[in-house]
Amino acid sequence: MQAPTEDLSTEEKIKEAARKIFLQKGFAGTKIRDIAEEANINIALMNYYFRSKEKLFEAIFQEALYELLGKTLQILNDTNLSFEGKIRAVVANDMAVMRKNPLLPSFVFAEIHTHVEKIVKDFPQIIDTNNLHFAQQHAEGVQLGKYRNIHIDHIFSMMMGMSIQPFLEKPFWEVQYAGQDAEKLFEEFIANHEKIVVEMLLGYLIIK
């Protein structure tokens, strides 16, 4: 039996409020009453839907993980994309996701230490990178003398690290450019950064 529309909208309202607070404060720094106040509902109603802060956090963390990692893994396993096309697509996707939710990477990585088992369970390819189609393409390119022979994990670290770092540093950016249109300047910087990251990765990996 389908839940009434009102119930669905209430649940989504709670999740939206929880996402905002968890991303700002993390699991440890968030109190149930913070989420209830943000959602403008009482704590009893929150407990009716999610029973505990842990259950609510699990739902939000799962969505955040998929948003940050799920699409990336889909791209890396897409047999219709070339190795170089995947690098371009992953960097573009990561930048788009983080433009939309700039707090997402700091939230996910801050929680990794206490939830790493969940990440491994939900995204096993994160620790089994050699079985990704992307890794197979790289290995084939290395054998042909087309790509530099480095461990695939270095490529993942470079792709992820260079894409995420500007968003982790954004608070410093806002202080540095206070009094100017910091958001516009940051957007222009990110647009250029995306191109530079791709050029640097391909420039290093492709043997000419």
Buried (B, 14 or more C-beta within 10 A) or exposed (E): EEEEEEEEEBBEBBBBBBBBBBBBEBBEEBEBEBBBBBBEBEEEBBBBBBEEBEEBBBBBBBEBBEBBBBBBBEBBBBEEBEBBEBBBBBBBBBBEBBBEBBBBBBBBEEBEEEBEEBBEEBBEBBEEBEEBBBBBBBBEBBEEEBBBEEEBEEBBEBBBEBBBEBBBEBEEBBEEBEEEEBEEBBEEBBEEBBEEBBEEBBEBBEEE
